[in-house]
Protein backbone atom coordinates (compact mmCIF):
# COMPACT_ATOMS: atom_id res chain seq x y z
CA UNK A 1 0.00 0.00 0.00
CA UNK A 2 1.53 3.30 -1.03
CA UNK A 3 0.93 6.78 0.37
CA UNK A 4 0.74 9.85 -1.77
CA UNK A 5 2.31 13.12 -0.66
CA UNK A 6 -1.18 14.38 0.16
CA UNK A 7 -1.86 11.38 2.42
CA UNK A 8 1.46 11.90 4.20
CA UNK A 9 0.66 15.57 4.82
CA UNK A 10 -2.78 14.70 6.23
CA UNK A 11 -1.29 12.07 8.56
CA UNK A 12 1.45 14.41 9.77
CA UNK A 13 -1.06 17.23 10.27
CA UNK A 14 -3.35 14.92 12.25
CA UNK A 15 -0.46 13.70 14.41
CA UNK A 16 0.58 17.30 14.97
CA UNK A 17 -2.91 18.28 16.15
CA UNK A 18 -3.03 15.27 18.49
CA UNK A 19 0.34 16.20 20.00
CA UNK A 20 -0.77 19.81 20.44
CA UNK A 21 -3.96 18.68 22.20
CA UNK A 22 -1.98 16.34 24.45
CA UNK A 23 0.54 19.07 25.25
CA UNK A 24 -2.30 21.49 26.05
CA UNK A 25 -3.91 18.95 28.34
CA UNK A 26 -0.58 18.32 30.06
CA UNK A 27 -0.07 22.06 30.58
CA UNK A 28 -3.59 22.46 31.95
CA UNK A 29 -3.11 19.52 34.32
CA UNK A 30 0.21 20.89 35.63
CA UNK A 31 -1.10 24.42 36.17
CA UNK A 32 -4.13 23.16 38.05
CA UNK A 33 -2.19 20.91 40.42
CA UNK A 34 1.09 22.72 41.03
CA UNK A 35 -0.19 24.20 44.28
CA UNK A 36 -2.77 21.53 45.10
CA UNK A 37 -5.60 23.73 43.77
CA UNK A 38 -7.55 20.92 42.15
CA UNK A 39 -10.77 21.10 40.19
CA UNK A 40 -13.95 19.60 41.62
CA UNK A 41 -13.73 16.70 39.18
CA UNK A 42 -10.16 15.95 40.24
CA UNK A 43 -11.12 15.93 43.90
CA UNK A 44 -14.07 13.66 43.23
CA UNK A 45 -11.92 11.32 41.15
CA UNK A 46 -9.32 11.26 43.92
CA UNK A 47 -11.95 10.52 46.55
CA UNK A 48 -13.02 7.42 44.63
CA UNK A 49 -9.53 6.01 45.11
CA UNK A 50 -9.38 6.68 48.86
CA UNK A 51 -10.74 4.48 51.63
CA UNK A 52 -11.63 6.20 54.93
CA UNK A 53 -11.63 4.46 58.30
CA UNK A 54 -12.29 5.91 61.75
CA UNK A 55 -9.22 6.04 63.98
CA UNK A 56 -9.87 4.38 67.34
CA UNK A 57 -9.13 6.46 70.44
CA UNK A 58 -7.00 3.60 71.74
CA UNK A 59 -4.76 3.73 68.67
CA UNK A 60 -1.75 5.62 70.04
CA UNK A 61 0.67 4.61 67.29
CA UNK A 62 1.25 8.02 65.72
CA UNK A 63 3.69 8.43 62.84
CA UNK A 64 4.96 11.08 60.43
CA UNK A 65 2.58 9.75 57.78
CA UNK A 66 -0.41 10.90 59.86
CA UNK A 67 0.16 14.44 58.59
CA UNK A 68 -0.91 13.38 55.09
CA UNK A 69 -3.26 10.47 55.80
CA UNK A 70 -5.33 11.77 58.76
CA UNK A 71 -8.00 14.43 58.28
CA UNK A 72 -7.09 17.48 60.42
CA UNK A 73 -9.60 19.84 58.82
CA UNK A 74 -11.27 20.49 62.19
CA UNK A 75 -7.97 21.79 63.58
CA UNK A 76 -7.32 23.83 60.43
CA UNK A 77 -10.63 25.65 60.76
CA UNK A 78 -10.54 26.11 64.53
CA UNK A 79 -7.03 27.58 64.66
CA UNK A 80 -7.10 29.69 61.47
CA UNK A 81 -8.59 32.82 63.17
CA UNK A 82 -5.86 32.72 65.85
CA UNK A 83 -2.78 32.60 63.66
CA UNK A 84 -1.75 31.41 60.21
CA UNK A 85 -1.13 28.06 58.55
CA UNK A 86 2.18 27.60 56.75
CA UNK A 87 3.15 25.04 54.13
CA UNK A 88 6.55 23.48 54.91
CA UNK A 89 8.72 20.55 53.93
CA UNK A 90 8.68 17.70 56.47
CA UNK A 91 12.46 17.85 56.86
CA UNK A 92 12.17 21.52 57.91
CA UNK A 93 10.39 20.43 61.08
CA UNK A 94 12.57 17.43 61.84
CA UNK A 95 10.44 14.81 60.11
CA UNK A 96 11.21 12.37 57.32
CA UNK A 97 10.68 13.77 53.81
CA UNK A 98 7.61 12.47 51.98
CA UNK A 99 8.02 11.14 48.45
CA UNK A 100 5.39 11.33 45.75
CA UNK A 101 5.26 8.36 43.43
CA UNK A 102 4.18 9.24 39.93
CA UNK A 103 1.84 7.29 37.72
CA UNK A 104 4.84 6.51 35.50
CA UNK A 105 6.79 4.95 38.39
CA UNK A 106 3.87 2.81 39.49
CA UNK A 107 3.26 1.16 36.14
CA UNK A 108 5.52 -1.37 34.51
CA UNK A 109 4.45 -0.48 30.98
CA UNK A 110 5.59 2.66 29.14
CA UNK A 111 2.70 4.61 27.69
CA UNK A 112 2.46 7.75 25.58
CA UNK A 113 0.83 9.52 28.53
CA UNK A 114 3.71 8.46 30.74
CA UNK A 115 6.32 9.65 28.26
CA UNK A 116 4.59 13.02 28.01
CA UNK A 117 4.30 13.34 31.79
CA UNK A 118 0.51 13.22 31.75
CA UNK A 119 -1.14 11.61 34.77
CA UNK A 120 -4.73 10.81 35.54
CA UNK A 121 -6.76 13.13 37.80
CA UNK A 122 -6.27 10.86 40.78
CA UNK A 123 -2.48 10.88 40.46
CA UNK A 124 -2.54 14.64 39.92
CA UNK A 125 -4.42 15.15 43.15
CA UNK A 126 -1.41 13.77 45.00
CA UNK A 127 1.22 15.95 43.35
CA UNK A 128 1.22 18.76 45.96
CA UNK A 129 2.09 16.67 48.63
CA UNK A 130 5.32 15.93 50.03
CA UNK A 131 4.48 19.17 51.89
CA UNK A 132 2.71 19.50 55.24
CA UNK A 133 1.00 22.29 57.17
CA UNK A 134 1.97 23.83 60.51
CA UNK A 135 0.32 26.56 62.58
CA UNK A 136 2.05 29.79 63.59
CA UNK A 137 0.26 31.43 66.57
CA UNK A 138 -0.78 35.07 66.33
CA UNK A 139 1.45 37.54 68.24
CA UNK A 140 -1.68 38.49 70.21
CA UNK A 141 -1.45 35.14 72.04
CA UNK A 142 2.06 35.89 73.33
CA UNK A 143 2.55 36.50 77.06
CA UNK A 144 6.21 35.55 77.69
CA UNK A 145 8.85 38.25 77.22
CA UNK A 146 12.34 39.31 78.14
CA UNK A 147 12.46 42.59 80.05
CA UNK A 148 12.34 45.52 77.65
CA UNK A 149 11.19 43.49 74.63
CA UNK A 150 7.86 42.61 73.04
CA UNK A 151 6.14 39.38 74.15
CA UNK A 152 7.06 36.24 72.21
CA UNK A 153 4.75 33.24 71.99
CA UNK A 154 5.86 30.26 74.08
CA UNK A 155 3.79 27.03 74.33
CA UNK A 156 2.68 25.78 77.76
CA UNK A 157 3.10 29.18 79.39
CA UNK A 158 -0.29 30.90 79.40
CA UNK A 159 -2.22 28.72 81.85
CA UNK A 160 -1.84 26.52 84.94
CA UNK A 161 -0.96 22.95 85.87
CA UNK A 162 -3.87 20.91 87.21
CA UNK A 163 -3.80 17.56 89.02
CA UNK A 164 -6.00 15.04 87.19
CA UNK A 165 -6.48 11.28 87.03
CA UNK A 166 -4.32 11.48 83.89
CA UNK A 167 -1.52 13.25 85.72
CA UNK A 168 -0.49 16.90 85.29
CA UNK A 169 -2.86 18.56 82.82
CA UNK A 170 -2.06 21.98 81.34
CA UNK A 171 -5.20 24.09 81.44
CA UNK A 172 -4.64 26.90 78.93
CA UNK A 173 -6.19 30.34 79.16
CA UNK A 174 -7.41 30.58 75.55
CA UNK A 175 -9.42 28.19 73.33
CA UNK A 176 -6.75 27.70 70.61
CA UNK A 177 -4.05 26.99 73.22
CA UNK A 178 -6.30 24.51 74.96
CA UNK A 179 -6.31 22.48 71.73
CA UNK A 180 -2.60 22.81 70.94
CA UNK A 181 -1.63 21.96 74.52
CA UNK A 182 -3.13 18.48 74.23
CA UNK A 183 -2.56 17.51 70.60
CA UNK A 184 0.44 17.60 68.29
CA UNK A 185 4.03 18.74 68.85
CA UNK A 186 5.96 22.00 68.67
CA UNK A 187 9.09 22.99 66.75
CA UNK A 188 11.04 26.23 67.17
CA UNK A 189 12.16 27.88 63.94
CA UNK A 190 14.93 30.53 64.20
CA UNK A 191 12.95 32.93 62.01
CA UNK A 192 9.28 31.96 62.49
CA UNK A 193 9.38 31.17 66.21
CA UNK A 194 7.23 28.37 67.62
CA UNK A 195 5.23 26.32 65.07
CA UNK A 196 2.60 23.73 65.98
CA UNK A 197 2.53 20.42 64.11
CA UNK A 198 -0.90 18.68 64.22
CA UNK A 199 -1.31 15.31 65.91
CA UNK A 200 -4.26 13.00 66.59
CA UNK A 201 -3.39 11.51 70.02
CA UNK A 202 -4.60 13.35 73.12
CA UNK A 203 -2.35 13.85 76.16
CA UNK A 204 -2.59 15.96 79.34
CA UNK A 205 0.44 17.84 77.95
CA UNK A 206 3.09 16.95 75.38
CA UNK A 207 6.12 18.10 77.39
CA UNK A 208 9.51 16.98 78.68
CA UNK A 209 10.26 17.45 82.40
CA UNK A 210 13.41 18.27 84.40
CA UNK A 211 13.94 19.43 88.00
CA UNK A 212 16.39 20.09 90.83
CA UNK A 213 15.70 20.62 94.53
CA UNK A 214 14.31 24.13 94.01
CA UNK A 215 13.04 24.36 90.44
CA UNK A 216 10.91 22.41 88.00
CA UNK A 217 11.06 22.93 84.24
CA UNK A 218 9.21 21.75 81.15
CA UNK A 219 9.54 22.13 77.37
CA UNK A 220 7.31 21.18 74.40
CA UNK A 221 8.09 17.83 72.82
CA UNK A 222 9.30 18.10 69.21
CA UNK A 223 7.83 16.33 66.15
CA UNK A 224 8.62 12.66 65.60
CA UNK A 225 8.59 11.97 69.36
CA UNK A 226 6.07 9.14 69.57
CA UNK A 227 4.96 6.41 71.93
CA UNK A 228 6.95 3.30 70.95
CA UNK A 229 6.36 -0.05 72.68
CA UNK A 230 4.67 1.66 75.62
CA UNK A 231 7.27 4.39 76.23
CA UNK A 232 8.13 7.75 74.71
CA UNK A 233 11.18 8.05 72.49
CA UNK A 234 13.92 10.24 74.01
CA UNK A 235 13.85 13.80 72.65
CA UNK A 236 16.75 16.16 72.10
CA UNK A 237 15.64 19.60 73.33
CA UNK A 238 17.48 22.92 73.46
CA UNK A 239 18.05 24.27 76.98
CA UNK A 240 16.48 27.58 75.97
CA UNK A 241 13.16 25.89 75.22
CA UNK A 242 12.43 25.14 78.90
CA UNK A 243 10.19 27.20 81.17
CA UNK A 244 11.68 27.25 84.67
CA UNK A 245 9.73 28.07 87.87
CA UNK A 246 10.28 27.54 91.57
CA UNK A 247 8.27 24.58 92.81
CA UNK A 248 6.35 26.79 95.24
CA UNK A 249 4.75 28.51 92.22
CA UNK A 250 4.14 25.39 90.12
CA UNK A 251 0.31 25.27 90.34
CA UNK A 252 -0.23 29.03 90.28
CA UNK A 253 -2.60 30.51 87.68
CA UNK A 254 -0.76 32.21 84.79
CA UNK A 255 2.37 30.25 85.62
CA UNK A 256 4.37 32.22 83.04
CA UNK A 257 4.59 35.07 85.54
CA UNK A 258 6.97 32.96 87.62
CA UNK A 259 9.30 31.94 84.79
CA UNK A 260 12.88 32.59 85.91
CA UNK A 261 16.17 31.76 84.19
CA UNK A 262 18.47 33.00 86.95
CA UNK A 263 19.34 32.00 90.49
CA UNK A 264 19.25 34.61 93.24
CA UNK A 265 23.03 34.86 92.92
CA UNK A 266 22.58 36.09 89.36
CA UNK A 267 24.00 32.96 87.77
CA UNK A 268 22.04 31.51 84.88
CA UNK A 269 20.10 28.32 85.56
CA UNK A 270 21.38 25.48 83.38
CA UNK A 271 18.68 22.92 82.69
CA UNK A 272 21.30 20.35 81.70
CA UNK A 273 22.26 20.25 85.38
CA UNK A 274 18.71 19.20 86.30
CA UNK A 275 17.58 15.61 86.73
CA UNK A 276 15.17 14.20 84.16
CA UNK A 277 11.65 13.35 85.31
CA UNK A 278 9.34 10.66 84.01
CA UNK A 279 6.85 12.33 81.69
CA UNK A 280 4.27 10.62 79.52
CA UNK A 281 3.73 6.94 80.28
CA UNK A 282 1.19 4.39 79.15
CA UNK A 283 -1.23 3.19 81.85
CA UNK A 284 -4.10 0.92 80.80
CA UNK A 285 -3.67 2.17 77.23
CA UNK A 286 -4.07 5.80 78.34
CA UNK A 287 -1.37 8.47 78.34
CA UNK A 288 -0.56 9.72 81.84
CA UNK A 289 1.68 12.73 82.43
CA UNK A 290 3.79 12.07 85.57
CA UNK A 291 6.03 15.11 85.98
CA UNK A 292 6.88 16.45 89.45
CA UNK A 293 5.80 14.35 92.44
CA UNK A 294 2.35 15.38 93.63
CA UNK A 295 3.15 14.60 97.27
CA UNK A 296 6.14 16.97 97.17
CA UNK A 297 4.13 19.79 95.59
CA UNK A 298 1.37 19.32 98.20
CA UNK A 299 3.96 19.46 100.99
CA UNK A 300 5.38 22.71 99.58
CA UNK A 301 1.90 24.27 99.32
CA UNK A 302 0.84 22.92 102.70
CA UNK A 303 -2.47 21.65 101.41
CA UNK A 304 -4.09 18.93 99.38
CA UNK A 305 -4.27 19.68 95.66
CA UNK A 306 -7.70 18.63 94.46
CA UNK A 307 -8.08 15.88 91.89
CA UNK A 308 -9.87 16.73 88.64
CA UNK A 309 -11.72 14.17 86.52
CA UNK A 310 -11.36 14.37 82.72
CA UNK A 311 -14.44 13.78 80.56
CA UNK A 312 -14.11 13.75 76.74
CA UNK A 313 -16.43 15.69 74.41
CA UNK A 314 -16.39 15.51 70.62
CA UNK A 315 -17.08 19.16 69.73
CA UNK A 316 -15.41 22.28 71.03
CA UNK A 317 -18.69 23.98 71.94
CA UNK A 318 -19.21 21.26 74.59
CA UNK A 319 -16.01 22.18 76.48
CA UNK A 320 -16.70 23.30 80.05
CA UNK A 321 -15.24 23.14 83.55
CA UNK A 322 -17.58 22.35 86.44
CA UNK A 323 -16.51 21.59 89.99
CA UNK A 324 -14.01 18.75 89.88
CA UNK A 325 -14.77 17.73 86.29
CA UNK A 326 -13.21 19.04 83.07
CA UNK A 327 -15.07 18.33 79.84
CA UNK A 328 -12.20 18.44 77.34
CA UNK A 329 -12.07 18.46 73.56
CA UNK A 330 -11.32 15.04 72.01
CA UNK A 331 -12.55 15.01 68.39
CA UNK A 332 -12.77 11.86 66.31
CA UNK A 333 -10.37 11.39 63.39
CA UNK A 334 -10.48 9.53 60.08
CA UNK A 335 -7.53 7.97 58.31
CA UNK A 336 -7.44 7.64 54.54
CA UNK A 337 -5.72 4.93 52.55
CA UNK A 338 -4.95 4.89 48.84
CA UNK A 339 -6.30 1.87 47.00
CA UNK A 340 -3.24 1.81 44.75
CA UNK A 341 -0.69 2.81 47.44
CA UNK A 342 0.08 6.25 46.05
CA UNK A 343 1.30 9.11 48.23
CA UNK A 344 -1.30 11.79 48.89
CA UNK A 345 -2.52 14.52 51.22
CA UNK A 346 -6.19 14.24 52.16
CA UNK A 347 -6.68 17.90 53.00
CA UNK A 348 -5.16 21.32 53.44
CA UNK A 349 -6.21 24.56 55.18
CA UNK A 350 -8.51 26.84 53.23
CA UNK A 351 -6.00 29.65 53.69
CA UNK A 352 -2.26 29.23 54.17
CA UNK A 353 1.12 30.71 53.26
CA UNK A 354 2.76 28.66 50.54
CA UNK A 355 6.18 27.21 51.13
CA UNK A 356 8.80 29.98 51.22
CA UNK A 357 6.24 32.82 51.27
CA UNK A 358 5.62 33.18 55.01
CA UNK A 359 8.83 35.15 55.65
CA UNK A 360 8.91 37.25 52.48
CA UNK A 361 7.77 40.38 54.32
CA UNK A 362 10.81 40.12 56.54
CA UNK A 363 13.34 39.52 53.78
CA UNK A 364 12.30 42.09 51.17
CA UNK A 365 12.58 45.88 51.15
CA UNK A 366 9.12 46.41 52.66
CA UNK A 367 10.04 44.86 56.00
CA UNK A 368 9.08 47.63 58.41
CA UNK A 369 6.05 49.74 57.55
CA UNK A 370 4.20 47.33 55.25
CA UNK A 371 4.73 44.35 57.51
CA UNK A 372 3.71 46.24 60.66
CA UNK A 373 0.57 47.50 58.92
CA UNK A 374 -0.32 44.00 57.76
CA UNK A 375 0.32 42.61 61.24
CA UNK A 376 -1.95 45.20 62.88
CA UNK A 377 -4.76 44.40 60.44
CA UNK A 378 -4.36 40.68 61.13
CA UNK A 379 -4.41 41.29 64.89
CA UNK A 380 -7.63 43.31 64.61
CA UNK A 381 -9.26 40.54 62.61
CA UNK A 382 -8.08 37.89 65.07
CA UNK A 383 -9.44 39.84 68.06
CA UNK A 384 -12.77 40.28 66.26
CA UNK A 385 -12.99 36.54 65.54
CA UNK A 386 -12.03 35.68 69.12
CA UNK A 387 -14.82 37.87 70.52
CA UNK A 388 -17.36 36.19 68.24
CA UNK A 389 -15.99 32.78 69.22
CA UNK A 390 -16.31 33.62 72.92
CA UNK A 391 -19.94 34.69 72.44
CA UNK A 392 -20.75 31.35 70.83
CA UNK A 393 -19.09 29.43 73.66
CA UNK A 394 -20.89 31.45 76.34
CA UNK A 395 -24.28 30.43 74.92
CA UNK A 396 -23.74 27.01 76.50
CA UNK A 397 -21.64 28.33 79.38
CA UNK A 398 -22.61 27.39 82.93
CA UNK A 399 -20.29 30.02 84.37
CA UNK A 400 -17.08 27.99 84.38
CA UNK A 401 -15.79 28.39 80.83
CA UNK A 402 -13.34 30.84 79.25
CA UNK A 403 -14.26 34.52 79.39
CA UNK A 404 -11.44 36.84 78.35
CA UNK A 405 -13.28 39.96 79.55
CA UNK A 406 -14.12 38.76 83.03
CA UNK A 407 -11.01 36.65 83.48
CA UNK A 408 -10.61 32.93 83.92
CA UNK A 409 -12.56 31.47 86.79
CA UNK A 410 -10.58 29.08 88.91
CA UNK A 411 -11.98 25.76 89.96
CA UNK A 412 -9.75 25.21 92.96
CA UNK A 413 -11.35 27.40 95.63
CA UNK A 414 -13.47 24.77 97.37
CA UNK A 415 -13.34 25.48 101.09
CA UNK A 416 -13.56 23.34 104.18
CA UNK A 417 -13.74 19.97 102.43
CA UNK A 418 -11.41 17.04 102.75
CA UNK A 419 -10.16 16.03 99.32
CA UNK A 420 -8.54 12.84 98.23
CA UNK A 421 -5.57 13.49 95.91
CA UNK A 422 -3.60 11.23 93.62
CA UNK A 423 0.18 11.37 93.89
CA UNK A 424 0.56 9.89 90.36
CA UNK A 425 2.43 6.95 91.88
CA UNK A 426 -0.58 5.00 93.06
CA UNK A 427 -0.65 6.43 96.60
CA UNK A 428 -3.73 8.23 97.86
CA UNK A 429 -3.13 11.17 100.15
CA UNK A 430 -5.68 13.00 102.26
CA UNK A 431 -5.45 16.62 103.27
CA UNK A 432 -7.55 19.56 104.26
CA UNK A 433 -7.98 22.07 101.45
CA UNK A 434 -8.96 25.42 102.97
CA UNK A 435 -8.60 27.17 99.64
CA UNK A 436 -5.69 29.32 100.82
CA UNK A 437 -2.55 29.05 98.71
CA UNK A 438 0.79 29.29 100.42
CA UNK A 439 2.72 31.89 98.52
CA UNK A 440 6.43 32.62 98.52
CA UNK A 441 8.00 35.96 99.30
CA UNK A 442 6.65 38.89 97.33
CA UNK A 443 10.12 39.70 96.20
CA UNK A 444 10.11 36.71 93.90
CA UNK A 445 7.04 37.93 92.05
CA UNK A 446 9.04 40.75 90.48
CA UNK A 447 10.30 38.12 88.05
CA UNK A 448 6.97 37.95 86.33
CA UNK A 449 7.44 38.57 82.63
CA UNK A 450 11.15 38.74 82.23
CA UNK A 451 14.37 37.02 83.04
CA UNK A 452 16.52 38.44 85.78
CA UNK A 453 19.61 40.13 84.37
CA UNK A 454 23.12 39.07 85.29
CA UNK A 455 24.49 41.00 88.17
Secondary structure by P-SEA (a helix, b strand, c coil): ccccaaaaaaaaaaaaaaaaaaaaaaaaaaaacccccccaaaaaaaaaabbbbbbbcccccccccccccccaaaaaaaacccbbbbbbccccccccbbbbbcccccccccccccccccccaaaaaacccccbbbbbbcccccccccccccccccccccbbbbbcccccccccccaaaaaaacccbbbbbccccbbbbbbcccccccccccccccccbbbbbccccccccccccbbbbbcccbbbbccccccccccccccccccccccccccccccccccccccccbbbbbcccaaaaaaaacbbbbbbbbbbbcccccccccccccbbbbbbbbbbbbccbbbbbcccccccccccccccccccccccaaaaaaaaaaaaaaaaaaaaaaaaaaccccccccccccccccccccccbbbbbbccccbbbbbbccccccccccccccccccccccc
